[in-house]
Amino acid sequence: MFDARPQHNEYLRHRSAQFRQQVQRRLDGSLTEAEFKPLRLMNGVYLQLHAYMLRVAIPYGTISPDQMRTLALLARKWDKGYGHWTTRQNIQYNWPTLVDIPDMLDALAEVGLHAIQTSGNTIRNVTTDAYAGAAADEVADPRPYGELIRQWSTDHAEYQFLPRKFKIAITGSEKDRAVIAAHDIGLRLKRNDKGEIGYQVWIGGGLGRTPMIGQVVREFLPEADLLPYIEAIIAVYNLSGRRDNKYKARIKITVAERGLDVMREEIEAEFLNRREVFSGVDQDYLAALKAMFAAPDFRNADDGDYEAQRAANPAFRSWTDTNFMPHKAPGYASVKISFKAPGQTPGDASAEQMDLLADLAERYGHHDLRISHDQNVVMPHVHKSDLFALYQDLKAAGLATANAGLISDIVACPGMDYCALATARSIPIAEEIAAHFRARDIESEIGKIDIRISGCINACGHHHLGHIGILGLDRAGVENYQITLGGDGYDIPAVGQKPGAGFGAEDVVAAVDRIINTYLEVRESEEERFIDAYRRVGMAPFKAALYPAHA
């Protein structure tokens, strides 16, 4: 049954106290590392290449200024002064000592944050659109539904030991900004012919060593049926998913092996049973959550000197052209704050930067911040009369890079610089590609393009979904990088395809350069994006450019 208690900070303090005892037992030798591992993973603690790592959930990417300041505190007091935004709207701390992690969890609990279910074979952090509640094209704000799922799934007794990890994403608009097709369950809010809100339900998406695009299992699910239907999906998976091979245990494999029709039949039957258990308390709570996520009190004011400043300041105009998203309220814009400045590790945020963002959200942004899937931060509600002042404050802190969605806005996992699972580096490759195209000064000419890099087959950088994807592998002790083309997680979901053999680390930038030169030659106009040109002309010209000796 639905239980609202996990929202309370007291519950989080209890979990932290429990983990403190487990840490003490590990430190005094009462627990071996093998015995401690499942306990720490339940609290988001990994043992990485050089140190423990703590992964903190930022549910559906929404964070308040007080919570952001607490993330800054963790970075400053217990880490090396920074954290790392992930592709699933989390933040990771790569250098805490084990004895300090309970103190970090206590600090998080005071502001309602936690690391519960950011690891393990359970339901992970629910993700959604970073522009939720602000986007001009959304059917409804997806965050109340995300919070409903989060509270229902936290410590759900039936789903703590699934065959493998389980990820849910929800988008509030027809245009997907939450990558729902690459999740175990993807939900798209929509209206039926009667104008009623419901969900298009996808299942069986996922990346890793066997990337698959999900399939629609229900075209329209009524709003009131959300939790029992999700329960039905996971219950069927929990019983039929493979446990003999962890590489074949995700629901994507279950759907592929058993077939969508078989899965749908069993899900619908289970749904009818589960539906009766929910007496409406979930819908009462959903109504309360919708009130909690009500839009802020938007200002009714003119744009001030916004247009004049755009005309007078080319750098400001470039930033507004690149880093903005249309807002549903007149006179407002949503602003993407890039963490991909020249020379910066993609997604790394310093304590000082986090503190500044908290201050700026209070000053200009209705006390609201979001973590995006591309390792940046969004300020969803900024009045146009405040935009130039915001820009000046960000510029002074090195956070006004006008590259959102451009070739230097690269998504990259930590790779072999941090991760024990990685087989190659990601960060240096991302930095070299970004530096190369900045030096060529053609970012604007190239236009919108999505490059994603993973340091191993687990695909934390979502390389499969990049217009250009790069996967780092170990080939006989040498780093080798496999390039894929044509991936997309948003417009037309697709897994990128390999044009041929991989490249050595020293050759990756040149390979990407040849891909971009080919695109600039074959595109029909400056408005034709890379992905659109690729879909039109296919792999052949890019393959010929990459492997001229075989053309």
Buried (B, 14 or more C-beta within 10 A) or exposed (E): EBEBEBBEBEBBBEBBEBBBEBBEBBEEEEBEEEEBBEBBBBBBBBBBBEBBBBBBBBBBBBBBBBBBBBBBBBBBBBBBEBBBBBBBBBBBBBBBEBBBBBBBBBBBBEBBBBBBBBBBBBBBBBBBBBBBBBBEEBBBBBBBBBBBBBBBBBBBEEBBEBBBBBBBBBBBBEEBBBBBBBBBBBBBBBEEEEEEBBBBBBBBBBBBEBBBBBBBBBEBBEBBBBBBBBBBBBBBBBEBBBEEEEEBBBBBBBBBEBEBEBBBEBBBEBBEEBBEEBEEEBBEBBEEBBEEBEEBEBBEEEBBBBEEBBEEBEEBBBBBEBBBBEBBBEBBBBBBBBBBBEEBBBBBBBBBBBBBBBBBBBEBBBEBBBBBBBBBBBBBBBBBBBBBBBBEBBBEBBBBBBBBBBBBBBBBBBBBBBBEBBBBBBBBBBBBBBBBBBEEEBBBEBBBBBBBBBBBBBBBBBBBBBBBBBBBBEBEEEBBBBBBBBBBBBEEBBBBBBBEEBBEBEEBBEBBBBBBEBBBEBBEEEEBBBBBBBBEBEBEBBBBBBBEEEE
